[in-house]
């Protein structure tokens, strides 16, 4: 029994209890602060609608205004639009958190790079939300959009006002897409089971389809979300990891002294 307890302790706390608690506080604290600032930023409804119309004009001029067609096609298959709506409500937080926990427990050396990447991405996203509040496609029924998630859940997002944890105009960049890309590439590199590699390789595409088909994001949002993920990876690799390669690189050098911060 002592050997089993020792093995369990080593698995749950690869760098000790203090490090585990510190990482929980960093990740949860950063995410909660991200949500607070995201919700506290004044949505500027008129500006948000103007920015939404600007995106429509931009995509129409570049022949990328494909959102109405995607939603119409998905809505023609009840099981598909219900799946997309369920994914939008449930997968973003659940899969993200469970994957981060998995990385900490089973690929701990890579966790600190992923943590830094996520923190950087949330900082970049907040800048986008402040500079460009944007109404999502579901707020433009005149273009044929429906709120598929509201139809699925019975809760109309328009009935929920901007508050400390919710802002419907915080759309550019789409962090559903940004998080999915950062997690997808990371998990493809870490998991060994081939079906899981395939799933994680497709995950960013699935999430992009979900957010567009449900009327929650424009293609523009998805592109800026992918750009945010790329900038965050570069920041984690070329700024933070180079400062402390023994602790913060994706594949760190052996630590010289002390545990990762």
ABEGO torsion letter per residue (X at the ends): XAAAAAAAAAAABAAEAAAAAAAAAAAAAAAAAAAAAAAABBAGAAAAAAAAAAAAAAAAAAGABAAAAAAAAAAABAAAAAAAAAAAAAAAAAAAAAAAAAAAAABAAAAAAAAAAAAAAAAAAAAAAAABBBBBAAABAAAGBBBAAAAAAGBBAAABBBBAABBAABAOBBAAAAAAAAAAAAAAAABABAAAAAAAAAAAAAAAAAAAAAGABBAAAAAAAAAAAAAAAAAAAAAAAAABAAAABABBBBBABEBBX
